[in-house]
Amino acid sequence: MANTYCVATNWGKDFFTHTDRNNFYLSGHGANIWVVGNNAHGISWINRVNGTAKVKADAQAILDAEVEGHQADWDDLPEAEKAPAVAHNLRPEKYTLP
Amino acid sequence: MATYKGIQGYSVQTLASDPTPTGDYLGQLWYNTTSATWKIAIEGAGAWASAPNINLARSEFAGARAGTSTAGLIFGGDAPPSTTPPGYCAETELFNGTSWTEVADMTQVRAAQGSLGTQTAAMSISGNHPSPPNPNLTEIYNGTGWTEVADLTTRRTYVGGAGTITAGLAASGSGQVLNEEYNGTAWTEVADVTTGRDGAGSAGATNTAALIFGGSPPGGLVITEEWNGASWTEVGDLNSGRGGAAVSFGTSTSAIMAGGHTGPTPSRSLLTEQYNGTAWTEVGDLAVGMRLGAGGGTAGVGNGLRAGGHPSAGGYSNTSESWASPVVVVKTVTTS
């Protein structure tokens, strides 16, 4: 398994460092979901940031719910702000975590 | 059996711990006796690290493109509906290397503007403004407050800014090919860019040496053009076409473009590419896919800052990341 998953809140400086980024894969997503390279450095980082481990299906479900919330916010916008559809203001779409 | 030293005339060094990787160690190989592993010092890809959060989450704003990772300035933009007041804002925040602090507001709320300059000499150029309509507005920040100066000749959004507050450039924007120079007093239209675009990345220390790259229309342009003060020339393409970057900065010979949207869908990119005067190379990814953020920095052997924007799942971000250019890192050699 190349990646592992957790929920952790980004507190800002030193949440992840330049060294971390050179040591393992890391990508952040909605609802504080983090996709973490599954090696010793990555696991150590999850512990360091007090991350709550998730299996991929659970992480995906949390993200999907977050996207659905933003889709509802977008749907509530005045029509003038939604049309014409431009790249700068498109309706959020669900996507699959790596 | 012959030893390595017997064949080569020297031994591979053994060390109890890895040295602090610096340029002096680049390419060196050693055996770590503590971990019983072979180690080598190589050049890393450059990396983004988390930095302090900004105070007001926002997107479609602007920043001092020539800032650094310890001296940033961001201003204006579109704030979440949950903020008071929601929508376009005038808030300006300054980063001192430790935290973001709110400083003097812009004279008018504004989003999707162009920008250039440093933390103490920055410019906000045109953009979107709800009312009253003065969409061509240009303002300068002097380290203390904002002052309105001469309007851009033709209103545009997401102008590609470069240069300084006394020698600025406002290239393309709103899909137009227009290009204007600022001399510290007034804007003058000069030679058009070849490809009009919206949300392009830009870089340049002066108004006579600049780059514009990527941008919309949807699908994400790869085209890069270089300005020499008289005309635009197409140079090496981005590897991945993107518009609405999370941040772009640098000079005409050394630039960074990070994030953006990659197509007509609301996708956000993690990709960072670095330009060396000839070609773009992919370097370390952003941690969070982002578009329409802002920041600034120096490319090459340099550093930078990205703040805010629209993250992949939607909504508005208050996060920031600091960029460090490729450095020497220690890797374990896989043996069999």
Interface residues (C-beta under 8 A of the other chain):
Chain A: N10 W11 G12 K13 D14 F15 F16 T17 H18 T19 D20 R21 N22 L26 S27 G28 H29 G30 A31 L63 E66 V67 G69 H70 Q71 D73 W74 V86 A87 H88 L90 R91 P92 E93 Y95
Chain B: G44 A45 A47 W48 A49 S50 A51 P52 N53 E60 P81 T98 A112 D198 G199 S216 P217 P218 G243 G244 H261 P264 T265 P266 S267 L270 G284 D285 A287 V288 G289 L292 P311 S312 A313 G314 G315 T319 S320 A324 V327 V329
